């Protein structure tokens, strides 16, 4: 499963924008909740 992907276009600067980091973290937390709800009880 892919939670998030993006292509870095900037040639300078190495920091990922905060907005992207927050989106990735939200998607990861949602995936962890989904996994716990469906698979951990087995």
Secondary structure as GFF3:
##gff-version 3
##sequence-region A 1 42
A	DSSP	alpha_helix	18	38	.	.	.	ID=ss1
###
